[in-house]
Amino acid sequence: MRMKNFTVLIAILLGLSLISQPSLAKPGKGHFKRMMKKLELTAEQKEKMKELRKNNPDMKAKRAEMREVRKKFKEALGSDASKVELTKLHNELQSKKTEIAKIRFEKMLSIREILTPEQRKLFQEMRQKRGKKNHRWKHKNR
């Protein structure tokens, strides 16, 4: 009995240690802070970035709204919903996606204004690298 409890404890600890590893954790956790550190921002730039993040619209809420509309749309596709209902839900989903894309673009422009040309280049390289990693992670874990 003791050996079984010990084995379970070891398995739990091993699982927790794997989850806590940044390279194995879900992409995005603390990524923005790591990117900002690599860019070697000045104190003024850090303050501007902090303000930018504070003034950012609530993206979590926007994403939650989009997920809810997507869920309704998928459910409607599997039901006997009319073409008009499906079209309405599809348009609503596209509208939510566009709204989120616009907010992201505006934030990117704001970040761009804060950075020097050298930092912009490095920032873009890091974004592209991150995009490739996220793409692999998403497809691997479907």
MARDRENNU-203234 format. One record per atom (N, C-alpha, C): x, y, z. Coordinates in steps of 0.2 Angstrom, whole numbers, plus 5000, padded with zeros to 4 digits. Layout:
# MARDRENNU-203234
XYZ...
***
This chain:
# MARDRENNU-203234
500449945000500050005000500450065000501050065004501450125005501850134998502050084995502350084988501850114983501250094983500750124978500650204979500650224986500550294987501150334985501750304986502350334984502450344977502250294973502250294966501750344963501150354966500650404964500950474965501250484971501550544973502150564968502550514966503050534961502750554955502250514952501950534946501650604946501350624951501050684952501650744952502150734956502750774956503050784949503150724946503450724939503050764934502350754934501850794930501950864931501950884938501950954939502550984937503150954938503750984935503850984928503450944924503450954917503051004915502451014918502051074916502351144918502751144923503051204925503651224921503951184916504451194912504251244907504551304906504351354901504251324894504751284892504751254885504251204884503951174889503451124888502751144890502751204893502051234895501751264889501151274889500751304884501051364881501151374875501451444872501051504875501351554876501051614877501051634884501251594889501251604896501851644898501751714899502351754901502751774895502551754889502951764883503051844881502551884883502651954881503251984886503251964892503751994897504451964894504551904892505151884890505351914883504851934879505051974873505252044875504952074879505152134881505852144884506052084888506652084891507252074886507052034881507552024875507652084871507152134871507252194867507652244870507752234877508152284881507852354880507252354883506952424883507252474888507152534886507352584891506852594896506952624901506452644907505852674904505952724899505352754896504952714892505352664888504952624884504552574888504852544894504452504898503852534901503952594903503352634905502752634900502952654894502552664888502152594887502552544887502252474886501752454892501952474898501552464903500852494903500852554900500252594899499852564894500252544888499852514883499452454885499752414889499452354891498852364896498952424900498352444904497752464900497952504895497352534891497152484886497352424885497152384880496452354882495952354877495352324878495352254881494852234884494852164887494852114882495452094880495452044875495151974877495251954883494951894886494151894885493851954886493151954885492951954878493351984874493251984866493251904864493851874866493851804864493351764867493151774873492551734876491951744871491851804870491251814865491251784859491851784856491951744849491851674850492151644856492051574857491351554857490951594861490251584862489851584855490051634851489651634844489951574840490551554841490751504837490451434839490351434845489951374848489251364846488951424846488251434843488251414836488751434832488751424825488851354823489251314827489351244826488751204828488451224833487851194835487251194830487251254827486751274822486851234816487551224814487751184808487451114809487451084815487251014816486551004817486151064817485451064819485051074812484451084813484051104807483951174806484451214808484351284808484351304800483951364799483851384792484451414790484451424783485051464780485151534782484551564784484551634786484951634793484751584798485051584804485751574804485951524800486651504799487051564796486751604791487151664789487151714794486651724798486751774803487251754808487351694810487851674815488551674812488551664805489251664802489451734802488951784800489151854800489351884806489051854812489251884818489951854820490051794819490751764820491251804816491151814810491651854806491751924809491151954811491252024814491652014821491551964825491951964831492751954829492851904824493551894822493851964819493452004816493752064813493852114818493452114823493552164829494152144833494252084834494852054838495552074833495452064827496052074823496252154822495652194822495752264822496152284829495952264835496252274841496952254841497152194839497752164838498252214834497952234828498352274823498452344827497952374830498152434833498652434839498652374842499152364847499852354844499852324839500452314836500752384833500352424830500552484828500852534834500452524840500652564846501352534848501452474848502052444850502652464846502452464839502952484834503252554835502752604837502952674838503452684844503352634849503752634855504552614854504552564849505252534848505652574843506352564844506752594839506752544833507052564827507052524821507452454822507952454826508252394828507852344832507452374837507052334841506452314837506252354832505652334828505852264824506452264821506652214818506752144822507052154828507052104832506352074835505952124836505252104838504852064833504952084827504652054821504951984821505551974821505851904821505651864826505551894832505351854838504551834837504151874834503451864833503451804828503851814823503751754817503951694820504551694824504751624827504251604832503851644836503351624840502751594836502651624831502051604827502151534824502751514822502951454820502851404826503151414832503051374837502351364839501951414839501251404841500851364836501051374830500751334824500851264825501451244827501651174828501251144834501251184839500951164846500251154845499851194841499151194840498951124836499351114831499251054827499450994830499950994834500150934838499650914843499350964846498850954852498150954850497950944844497250944842496850884845
***
